Amino acid sequence: MPADSGTGSGPAGRADGRARPTVELHRHFEAGLRPDTIARLAQRHGVTEVRTRKGVVVPRADPQDPASIRQYYRGIAEGFGRPDGFSRFADSFGLPLSVLRSIEDLEEAVFDQLVACAAGGSLHTELRGSPYTYQEQIAASVEEIAAALVRGVDRAWTERAVSGTFVLAFSRQKGLPGPGVVPEGGQARRIAELAARLHQDDRPVGLDIAGFPEVPYPPSRFADAIGPAREAGVPLTVHSGEQGRWPDFADAPPSLIVEAVECLGARRIGHGTSLAASQTARNCVRDHGVAVECCPVSNALMGFVPVAAHPLPIFLEEGLLVSLSTDDPLMFGPFTVAEAFDAIAGLLRLDSSALLTLTRNGIESAFVTDARRTLLRERLANQIRINH
């Protein structure tokens, strides 16, 4: 897979140096930080060791050196096929989380990431993350943390005219009341209420149900908990159909995707690879106008679906509102959507017209106002004229 360039150059650009226009709707905030950003924050806070999320020191890794950070994550990506591959992946989030130490760090890092994505060709970028996750290092309320994340999006727009949206997330396994769940009562209701308060008609905030495993926590279990967000008009996306392995997808059946659409009113589905197993489920998604956020590079590296077997071409052929994203670029490699496209295009026999369709679909399914959507369409049309 392509190495992180930390810039908008390289495979993301054309031969003449101009970046291809893209849209990214599924990018985890802390896993989208560039090595340069992590190194700068590590220097700011005197972080001198790379530690896993469990606190284990990683030898020969320097959190203040972007090259060392890239090398560390190349090792993580290359080890996904090992028996401990997933645990090493989950633990590797310890580094970006270790350098996010203040409310100011969060706002600045959101701003920087959106600006960097725009430089790499993204007309609109949506970041997602759980305020509870960032409390691991930041002594602030989830309300203060969520507000800082949204401020970073607002700054990118007001200062650089860079379009973005923040999608507040909670983990399904921590979402509902139960033994060992913190806070008492679970995360889902609190995050839904936060999203409802921060969401504005002229500046949307999204809501995401993430986490694993999928089957024990079907979407219908969260219908009551996310009620405040639904009542406030907060757009919902659900990680669903990701964790089933090709070809039967038993651990994340397509019925869960149908449930997310019909029971929760999900406007987008994150990953949705198990749709490959059901024409009925694909028809449901298409007929409801629900979009699918595809991340083939991460699906392949995590061992769920080989790139060559990914259903993205089927989705395109059947007219689903499908877009392309990087997911966790720090861990998986491609830092831009254009680089991710280059990594899969040959195996999936996709040409430049497919990338344009994915971009248009991203604009139509973005969590933005009608006015912003119109602007994004105009920006895409301008880019097409310039590039031709």
VOPAGU-2260 file (C-alpha; in pm, 1 decimal, decimal comma):
REM VOPAGU-2260
SITE   aa  ch    i         X         Y         Z
SITE  MET   A    0       0,0       0,0       0,0
SITE  PRO   A    1     119,3     357,8     -54,8
SITE  ALA   A    2     325,4     506,0     226,3
SITE  ASP   A    3     209,2     817,9     403,5
SITE  SER   A    4     338,4    1122,1     221,4
SITE  GLY   A    5     206,9    1362,3     484,4
SITE  THR   A    6     115,1    1597,2     202,7
SITE  GLY   A    7    -120,5    1615,2     -89,4
SITE  SER   A    8     149,9    1513,0    -334,4
SITE  GLY   A    9     252,9    1178,1    -477,7
SITE  PRO   A   10     -12,6     937,5    -608,2
SITE  ALA   A   11    -292,7    1171,8    -501,8
SITE  GLY   A   12    -196,6    1418,7    -771,6
SITE  ARG   A   13    -193,1    1414,5   -1149,9
SITE  ALA   A   14     123,4    1409,9   -1355,8
SITE  ASP   A   15      93,4    1787,7   -1384,9
SITE  GLY   A   16      85,0    1822,4   -1004,9
SITE  ARG   A   17    -284,3    1900,5    -966,0
SITE  ALA   A   18    -472,7    1694,7    -707,4
SITE  ARG   A   19    -773,7    1496,5    -824,0
SITE  PRO   A   20   -1096,7    1610,3    -655,2
SITE  THR   A   21   -1234,6    1366,6    -398,6
SITE  VAL   A   22   -1468,5    1356,0     -99,7
SITE  GLU   A   23   -1402,6    1160,3     220,8
SITE  LEU   A   24   -1685,6    1061,8     454,8
SITE  HIS   A   25   -1530,3     789,2     672,9
SITE  ARG   A   26   -1209,0     896,8     843,1
SITE  HIS   A   27   -1138,4     841,8    1212,9
SITE  PHE   A   28    -992,4    1159,9    1358,2
SITE  GLU   A   29    -709,4    1029,3    1578,6
SITE  ALA   A   30    -619,9     764,4    1318,5
SITE  GLY   A   31    -606,5    1033,5    1050,8
SITE  LEU   A   32    -341,6    1248,7    1218,9
SITE  ARG   A   33     -34,8    1297,1    1000,4
SITE  PRO   A   34     300,2    1184,5    1145,6
SITE  ASP   A   35     417,5    1547,9    1126,4
SITE  THR   A   36     124,6    1654,9    1345,0
SITE  ILE   A   37     188,6    1377,8    1596,8
SITE  ALA   A   38     558,5    1467,6    1614,3
SITE  ARG   A   39     480,8    1836,3    1667,8
SITE  LEU   A   40     235,0    1759,9    1948,7
SITE  ALA   A   41     477,7    1510,7    2105,2
SITE  GLN   A   42     745,7    1780,4    2112,7
SITE  ARG   A   43     499,5    2028,0    2261,5
SITE  HIS   A   44     411,1    1797,3    2549,3
SITE  GLY   A   45     746,7    1628,4    2599,7
SITE  VAL   A   46     624,6    1284,4    2493,4
SITE  THR   A   47     940,8    1080,7    2437,1
SITE  GLU   A   48     812,0     723,4    2423,9
SITE  VAL   A   49     568,4     546,0    2196,6
SITE  ARG   A   50     334,0     342,4    2412,1
SITE  THR   A   51      53,1     112,4    2316,2
SITE  ARG   A   52    -294,2     185,3    2445,4
SITE  LYS   A   53    -221,7     -69,4    2718,1
SITE  GLY   A   54      86,0     130,3    2820,2
SITE  VAL   A   55     357,0     -98,0    2681,4
SITE  VAL   A   56     663,9      89,1    2552,6
SITE  VAL   A   57     739,4      27,2    2184,6
SITE  PRO   A   58    1117,2      -6,2    2138,3
SITE  ARG   A   59    1302,9     189,8    1870,4
SITE  ALA   A   60    1007,0     418,6    1799,8
SITE  ASP   A   61    1039,5     794,8    1843,2
SITE  PRO   A   62     712,8     991,6    1877,3
SITE  GLN   A   63     894,1    1314,8    1788,0
SITE  ASP   A   64    1028,0    1184,6    1455,6
SITE  PRO   A   65     779,7    1160,1    1164,5
SITE  ALA   A   66     997,7     904,2     984,5
SITE  SER   A   67    1006,9     682,6    1293,0
SITE  ILE   A   68     629,5     713,6    1328,0
SITE  ARG   A   69     582,1     605,1     965,5
SITE  GLN   A   70     811,3     308,4    1019,7
SITE  TYR   A   71     618,2     204,4    1330,9
SITE  TYR   A   72     286,6     204,0    1147,2
SITE  ARG   A   73     427,9      24,9     844,9
SITE  GLY   A   74     512,6    -254,4    1087,1
SITE  ILE   A   75     158,0    -248,6    1225,1
SITE  ALA   A   76       7,7    -272,6     875,3
SITE  GLU   A   77     241,2    -551,8     769,2
SITE  GLY   A   78     149,2    -751,5    1079,6
SITE  PHE   A   79    -227,3    -759,5    1033,4
SITE  GLY   A   80    -208,5   -1116,3     908,3
SITE  ARG   A   81     -54,2   -1237,1    1234,5
SITE  PRO   A   82    -271,4   -1394,4    1507,0
SITE  ASP   A   83    -221,2   -1085,5    1721,2
SITE  GLY   A   84    -268,8    -847,6    1428,1
SITE  PHE   A   85    -597,0    -694,4    1542,7
SITE  SER   A   86    -482,1    -641,9    1901,4
SITE  ARG   A   87    -164,8    -470,9    1776,6
SITE  PHE   A   88    -380,1    -248,7    1554,4
SITE  ALA   A   89    -608,9    -152,5    1844,3
SITE  ASP   A   90    -311,8     -89,8    2072,6
SITE  SER   A   91    -143,1     132,4    1813,2
SITE  PHE   A   92    -403,7     402,6    1876,6
SITE  GLY   A   93    -205,7     470,6    2192,2
SITE  LEU   A   94      38,0     698,3    2008,0
SITE  PRO   A   95    -201,2     955,6    1857,2
SITE  LEU   A   96    -409,4     957,3    2175,0
SITE  SER   A   97     -97,2    1015,7    2387,4
SITE  VAL   A   98     -21,7    1349,4    2220,1
SITE  LEU   A   99    -374,5    1491,8    2234,6
SITE  ARG   A  100    -339,1    1650,2    2578,5
SITE  SER   A  101    -562,4    1957,4    2573,4
SITE  ILE   A  102    -879,3    2109,3    2435,1
SITE  GLU   A  103    -657,7    2332,9    2222,1
SITE  ASP   A  104    -479,7    2028,6    2077,9
SITE  LEU   A  105    -810,5    1883,6    1963,2
SITE  GLU   A  106    -927,3    2199,6    1789,4
SITE  GLU   A  107    -588,1    2253,8    1625,7
SITE  ALA   A  108    -555,2    1891,2    1513,4
SITE  VAL   A  109    -902,0    1888,3    1355,5
SITE  PHE   A  110    -820,6    2213,2    1173,7
SITE  ASP   A  111    -481,9    2085,0    1054,1
SITE  GLN   A  112    -622,2    1753,5     934,0
SITE  LEU   A  113    -903,9    1911,9     734,4
SITE  VAL   A  114    -664,3    2158,8     572,3
SITE  ALA   A  115    -421,3    1877,3     485,9
SITE  CYS   A  116    -701,2    1668,8     334,3
SITE  ALA   A  117    -809,1    1966,6     123,7
SITE  ALA   A  118    -452,4    2008,5       1,7
SITE  GLY   A  119    -464,4    1645,0    -106,1
SITE  GLY   A  120    -773,2    1704,8    -318,7
SITE  SER   A  121   -1062,1    1652,7     -76,8
SITE  LEU   A  122   -1348,0    1893,2    -147,1
SITE  HIS   A  123   -1515,8    1789,2     176,1
SITE  THR   A  124   -1389,9    1573,0     463,3
SITE  GLU   A  125   -1581,7    1422,6     752,5
SITE  LEU   A  126   -1391,6    1324,5    1066,1
SITE  ARG   A  127   -1536,4    1105,7    1337,9
SITE  GLY   A  128   -1446,1    1015,9    1691,5
SITE  SER   A  129   -1574,0     959,1    2043,8
SITE  PRO   A  130   -1533,0    1235,4    2302,9
SITE  TYR   A  131   -1496,7     960,5    2564,6
SITE  THR   A  132   -1182,9     833,3    2390,6
SITE  TYR   A  133   -1010,3    1170,8    2417,1
SITE  GLN   A  134   -1082,5    1187,9    2790,1
SITE  GLU   A  135    -803,0     933,2    2835,5
SITE  GLN   A  136    -549,6    1218,6    2829,4
SITE  ILE   A  137    -760,4    1533,5    2857,2
SITE  ALA   A  138    -911,0    1644,1    3189,1
SITE  ALA   A  139   -1227,2    1793,7    3042,4
SITE  SER   A  140   -1591,3    1703,2    3012,6
SITE  VAL   A  141   -1721,2    1524,1    2706,5
SITE  GLU   A  142   -1923,0    1840,2    2637,7
SITE  GLU   A  143   -1606,0    2052,4    2626,9
SITE  ILE   A  144   -1425,9    1795,9    2413,5
SITE  ALA   A  145   -1710,2    1767,0    2161,8
SITE  ALA   A  146   -1735,0    2144,8    2133,3
SITE  ALA   A  147   -1360,2    2170,1    2061,0
SITE  LEU   A  148   -1384,5    1912,3    1783,8
SITE  VAL   A  149   -1664,9    2104,2    1618,6
SITE  ARG   A  150   -1476,1    2433,2    1660,6
SITE  GLY   A  151   -1190,0    2286,0    1460,7
SITE  VAL   A  152   -1431,6    2221,2    1174,6
SITE  ASP   A  153   -1570,8    2574,0    1200,8
SITE  ARG   A  154   -1219,7    2723,8    1196,3
SITE  ALA   A  155   -1126,5    2533,6     882,7
SITE  TRP   A  156   -1428,8    2682,0     708,8
SITE  THR   A  157   -1403,0    3039,8     834,1
SITE  GLU   A  158   -1024,0    3070,5     799,2
SITE  ARG   A  159    -951,0    2857,4     490,3
SITE  ALA   A  160   -1291,1    2789,5     326,3
SITE  VAL   A  161   -1218,7    2418,3     380,7
SITE  SER   A  162   -1536,8    2213,5     405,6
SITE  GLY   A  163   -1577,1    1954,2     678,4
SITE  THR   A  164   -1815,8    1797,7     927,3
SITE  PHE   A  165   -1753,3    1628,4    1260,3
SITE  VAL   A  166   -1938,3    1306,2    1334,0
SITE  LEU   A  167   -1960,9    1226,2    1705,6
SITE  ALA   A  168   -1931,6     852,3    1771,8
SITE  PHE   A  169   -1994,3     603,2    2047,0
SITE  SER   A  170   -1890,7     238,3    2075,8
SITE  ARG   A  171   -2179,8      -5,8    2056,2
SITE  GLN   A  172   -2024,5    -228,1    2323,6
SITE  LYS   A  173   -2015,0      69,5    2562,7
SITE  GLY   A  174   -2335,2     233,3    2447,3
SITE  LEU   A  175   -2599,4      79,5    2671,7
SITE  PRO   A  176   -2637,6      25,4    3048,3
SITE  GLY   A  177   -2462,7    -282,9    3178,9
SITE  PRO   A  178   -2187,2    -413,6    3408,1
SITE  GLY   A  179   -1861,3    -227,7    3365,8
SITE  VAL   A  180   -2004,8      35,8    3135,3
SITE  VAL   A  181   -1878,9     388,5    3195,3
SITE  PRO   A  182   -2053,2     628,7    3225,7
SITE  GLU   A  183   -2341,1     475,2    3415,2
SITE  GLY   A  184   -2616,3     424,5    3163,0
SITE  GLY   A  185   -2379,8     392,4    2869,0
SITE  GLN   A  186   -2236,4     631,1    2612,4
SITE  ALA   A  187   -2510,5     623,3    2350,2
SITE  ARG   A  188   -2763,1     852,5    2516,7
SITE  ARG   A  189   -2503,2    1107,7    2624,9
SITE  ILE   A  190   -2341,7    1128,9    2281,1
SITE  ALA   A  191   -2682,1    1151,7    2113,9
SITE  GLU   A  192   -2773,5    1441,2    2342,6
SITE  LEU   A  193   -2438,8    1609,1    2272,0
SITE  ALA   A  194   -2490,0    1576,2    1898,0
SITE  ALA   A  195   -2841,6    1718,7    1931,3
SITE  ARG   A  196   -2710,1    2025,6    2117,4
SITE  LEU   A  197   -2421,6    2092,5    1879,2
SITE  HIS   A  198   -2610,0    2021,6    1557,0
SITE  GLN   A  199   -2729,9    2331,5    1374,4
SITE  ASP   A  200   -2936,1    2363,1    1061,0
SITE  ASP   A  201   -2664,7    2577,3     904,7
SITE  ARG   A  202   -2376,3    2362,4    1039,4
SITE  PRO   A  203   -2464,1    1995,9    1083,6
SITE  VAL   A  204   -2300,3    1756,4    1326,9
SITE  GLY   A  205   -2332,5    1383,2    1262,2
SITE  LEU   A  206   -2374,7    1076,3    1483,5
SITE  ASP   A  207   -2200,9     739,7    1437,8
SITE  ILE   A  208   -2250,3     398,4    1596,5
SITE  ALA   A  209   -1914,1     221,3    1586,9
SITE  GLY   A  210   -1730,6     -49,6    1780,0
SITE  PHE   A  211   -1739,6    -428,2    1779,7
SITE  PRO   A  212   -1865,4    -697,9    1778,1
SITE  GLU   A  213   -2172,6    -627,5    1566,5
SITE  VAL   A  214   -2405,0    -924,8    1616,7
SITE  PRO   A  215   -2458,2    -894,6    1997,0
SITE  TYR   A  216   -2543,1    -525,8    1955,5
SITE  PRO   A  217   -2793,2    -501,3    1667,6
SITE  PRO   A  218   -2900,8    -151,7    1561,7
SITE  SER   A  219   -3250,7    -185,8    1705,8
SITE  ARG   A  220   -3107,5    -194,5    2058,7
SITE  PHE   A  221   -3005,2     170,5    2022,2
SITE  ALA   A  222   -3336,0     311,2    1896,2
SITE  ASP   A  223   -3436,9     467,3    2227,8
SITE  ALA   A  224   -3087,4     582,2    2325,2
SITE  ILE   A  225   -3031,0     788,5    2011,6
SITE  GLY   A  226   -3378,6     941,0    2023,7
SITE  PRO   A  227   -3258,0    1293,9    2112,0
SITE  ALA   A  228   -3034,8    1305,4    1804,0
SITE  ARG   A  229   -3306,1    1178,6    1572,7
SITE  GLU   A  230   -3553,6    1434,8    1708,9
SITE  ALA   A  231   -3301,3    1713,1    1647,7
SITE  GLY   A  232   -3245,9    1604,5    1287,6
SITE  VAL   A  233   -2888,0    1483,1    1342,7
SITE  PRO   A  234   -2784,7    1266,0    1044,6
SITE  LEU   A  235   -2686,1     911,3    1141,3
SITE  THR   A  236   -2425,0     673,9    1003,5
SITE  VAL   A  237   -2374,1     321,5    1137,9
SITE  HIS   A  238   -2068,4      97,5    1115,9
SITE  SER   A  239   -2241,1    -214,7     987,0
SITE  GLY   A  240   -2162,0    -518,4     777,1
SITE  GLU   A  241   -1788,8    -463,0     827,4
SITE  GLN   A  242   -1678,3    -743,0    1056,9
SITE  GLY   A  243   -1806,8   -1039,3     856,8
SITE  ARG   A  244   -1546,8   -1228,5     656,2
SITE  TRP   A  245   -1583,7   -1295,4     288,8
SITE  PRO   A  246   -1757,5   -1488,5     140,9
SITE  ASP   A  247   -2036,2   -1565,8     395,2
SITE  PHE   A  248   -2006,7   -1256,8     623,4
SITE  ALA   A  249   -2158,0   -1457,8     911,1
SITE  ASP   A  250   -2021,2   -1229,4    1183,9
SITE  ALA   A  251   -2190,4    -920,8    1036,3
SITE  PRO   A  252   -2483,9   -1032,6     820,7
SITE  PRO   A  253   -2655,7    -793,8     578,5
SITE  SER   A  254   -2971,5    -814,0     789,0
SITE  LEU   A  255   -2799,6    -581,4    1037,3
SITE  ILE   A  256   -2764,6    -321,1     764,0
SITE  VAL   A  257   -3133,5    -345,8     678,9
SITE  GLU   A  258   -3209,0    -305,5    1049,3
SITE  ALA   A  259   -2994,8       8,2    1071,2
SITE  VAL   A  260   -3187,1     157,6     780,5
SITE  GLU   A  261   -3538,6      55,0     878,9
SITE  CYS   A  262   -3518,5      80,6    1259,9
SITE  LEU   A  263   -3280,8     373,8    1306,3
SITE  GLY   A  264   -3322,4     571,9     985,2
SITE  ALA   A  265   -2950,2     557,3     909,4
SITE  ARG   A  266   -2858,3     786,0     621,4
SITE  ARG   A  267   -2524,1     617,1     564,0
SITE  ILE   A  268   -2366,6     279,2     632,6
SITE  GLY   A  269   -2000,3     254,9     725,3
SITE  HIS   A  270   -1822,3     -18,7     527,5
SITE  GLY   A  271   -2129,5    -231,9     443,4
SITE  THR   A  272   -1921,8    -507,0     280,4
SITE  SER   A  273   -2171,3    -780,0     376,5
SITE  LEU   A  274   -2415,5    -622,0     131,3
SITE  ALA   A  275   -2230,2    -837,9    -120,3
SITE  ALA   A  276   -2418,9   -1138,2      20,3
SITE  SER   A  277   -2772,7   -1005,7     -28,5
SITE  GLN   A  278   -2945,1    -851,0    -327,7
SITE  THR   A  279   -3243,6    -781,6    -102,0
SITE  ALA   A  280   -3029,7    -577,7     137,3
SITE  ARG   A  281   -2871,0    -387,2    -151,0
SITE  ASN   A  282   -3216,0    -308,5    -287,9
SITE  CYS   A  283   -3320,6    -181,3      56,0
SITE  VAL   A  284   -3019,3      50,6      77,0
SITE  ARG   A  285   -3069,6     180,4    -276,8
SITE  ASP   A  286   -3446,2     225,4    -244,3
SITE  HIS   A  287   -3408,2     423,6      79,0
SITE  GLY   A  288   -3138,1     644,2     -75,0
SITE  VAL   A  289   -2890,2     531,1     190,9
SITE  ALA   A  290   -2522,6     582,6     112,6
SITE  VAL   A  291   -2237,4     336,7     167,8
SITE  GLU   A  292   -1895,8     450,8     290,8
SITE  CYS   A  293   -1649,9     199,4     140,2
SITE  CYS   A  294   -1299,7     147,7     279,9
SITE  PRO   A  295   -1151,6    -140,3      74,0
SITE  VAL   A  296    -790,2     -94,0     186,2
SITE  SER   A  297    -875,6    -130,9     555,0
SITE  ASN   A  298   -1122,0    -415,7     485,8
SITE  ALA   A  299    -845,0    -607,5     309,2
SITE  LEU   A  300    -570,5    -537,6     561,8
SITE  MET   A  301    -799,2    -636,7     849,8
SITE  GLY   A  302    -857,5    -968,1     676,8
SITE  PHE   A  303   -1230,0    -925,6     616,6
SITE  VAL   A  304   -1246,4    -898,4     235,6
SITE  PRO   A  305    -961,0    -923,8     -16,8
SITE  VAL   A  306    -943,3    -617,7    -239,8
SITE  ALA   A  307   -1010,9    -828,2    -549,8
SITE  ALA   A  308   -1334,9    -957,3    -392,4
SITE  HIS   A  309   -1456,1    -622,6    -259,6
SITE  PRO   A  310   -1815,0    -539,9    -365,5
SITE  LEU   A  311   -1740,2    -175,6    -454,0
SITE  PRO   A  312   -1777,0    -242,6    -831,2
SITE  ILE   A  313   -2111,5    -414,0    -765,7
SITE  PHE   A  314   -2228,5    -112,8    -569,1
SITE  LEU   A  315   -2130,2     117,5    -853,5
SITE  GLU   A  316   -2292,4    -101,7   -1116,5
SITE  GLU   A  317   -2620,3    -119,6    -924,4
SITE  GLY   A  318   -2632,5     255,1    -865,6
SITE  LEU   A  319   -2583,3     260,3    -490,2
SITE  LEU   A  320   -2476,0     592,4    -343,4
SITE  VAL   A  321   -2126,9     465,5    -264,7
SITE  SER   A  322   -1818,4     671,3    -180,0
SITE  LEU   A  323   -1455,7     587,1     -99,2
SITE  SER   A  324   -1263,4     662,2     221,7
SITE  THR   A  325    -935,4     585,4     398,4
SITE  ASP   A  326   -1083,6     481,9     738,3
SITE  ASP   A  327    -765,8     482,2     955,2
SITE  PRO   A  328    -492,2     621,3     727,8
SITE  LEU   A  329    -226,0     636,3     998,9
SITE  MET   A  330    -246,9     258,5    1034,0
SITE  PHE   A  331    -351,4     152,8     683,8
SITE  GLY   A  332    -126,9     365,4     462,7
SITE  PRO   A  333    -310,2     577,9     204,8
SITE  PHE   A  334    -355,1     925,4     351,5
SITE  THR   A  335    -580,0    1054,7      74,8
SITE  VAL   A  336    -880,4     910,3    -104,8
SITE  ALA   A  337    -696,1     943,1    -435,7
SITE  GLU   A  338    -412,2     727,6    -297,9
SITE  ALA   A  339    -664,9     474,5    -169,1
SITE  PHE   A  340    -822,2     465,5    -514,9
SITE  ASP   A  341    -483,6     402,8    -674,5
SITE  ALA   A  342    -428,3     112,1    -434,8
SITE  ILE   A  343    -746,4     -68,2    -544,6
SITE  ALA   A  344    -820,7      49,4    -898,2
SITE  GLY   A  345    -617,6    -213,8   -1080,7
SITE  LEU   A  346    -755,1    -513,4    -890,3
SITE  LEU   A  347   -1112,4    -385,9    -915,9
SITE  ARG   A  348   -1076,5    -263,8   -1276,7
SITE  LEU   A  349   -1186,0      88,8   -1195,0
SITE  ASP   A  350   -1095,9     385,8   -1413,8
SITE  SER   A  351   -1094,7     760,7   -1356,3
SITE  SER   A  352   -1467,3     783,6   -1429,8
SITE  ALA   A  353   -1530,6     560,6   -1127,3
SITE  LEU   A  354   -1336,9     799,2    -903,2
SITE  LEU   A  355   -1546,8    1086,7   -1035,0
SITE  THR   A  356   -1866,5     894,8    -960,5
SITE  LEU   A  357   -1744,3     817,9    -609,0
SITE  THR   A  358   -1671,6    1187,0    -557,6
SITE  ARG   A  359   -2011,7    1294,2    -682,6
SITE  ASN   A  360   -2176,4    1035,3    -460,3
SITE  GLY   A  361   -1977,0    1169,2    -166,6
SITE  ILE   A  362   -2108,5    1518,8    -228,2
SITE  GLU   A  363   -2467,5    1395,8    -250,8
SITE  SER   A  364   -2442,1    1193,6      72,2
SITE  ALA   A  365   -2231,6    1434,7     280,5
SITE  PHE   A  366   -2374,2    1560,3     608,3
SITE  VAL   A  367   -2396,3    1922,0     491,4
SITE  THR   A  368   -2656,5    2188,5     427,8
SITE  ASP   A  369   -2822,2    2221,0      89,2
SITE  ALA   A  370   -2628,2    2542,1      32,2
SITE  ARG   A  371   -2295,5    2370,3     105,9
SITE  ARG   A  372   -2387,2    2079,7    -119,5
SITE  THR   A  373   -2453,6    2321,8    -404,1
SITE  LEU   A  374   -2116,8    2486,9    -341,1
SITE  LEU   A  375   -1938,9    2149,8    -341,9
SITE  ARG   A  376   -2100,7    2061,0    -673,9
SITE  GLU   A  377   -1974,4    2391,4    -813,7
SITE  ARG   A  378   -1624,2    2332,6    -678,8
SITE  LEU   A  379   -1615,9    1988,2    -836,8
SITE  ALA   A  380   -1731,5    2126,0   -1170,3
SITE  ASN   A  381   -1460,4    2393,9   -1152,6
SITE  GLN   A  382   -1194,7    2133,0   -1075,3
SITE  ILE   A  383   -1306,5    1918,5   -1367,0
SITE  ARG   A  384   -1276,5    2219,8   -1599,7
SITE  ILE   A  385    -930,4    2308,8   -1467,3
SITE  ASN   A  386    -801,9    1951,5   -1488,1
SITE  HIS   A  387    -917,9    1918,4   -1845,6
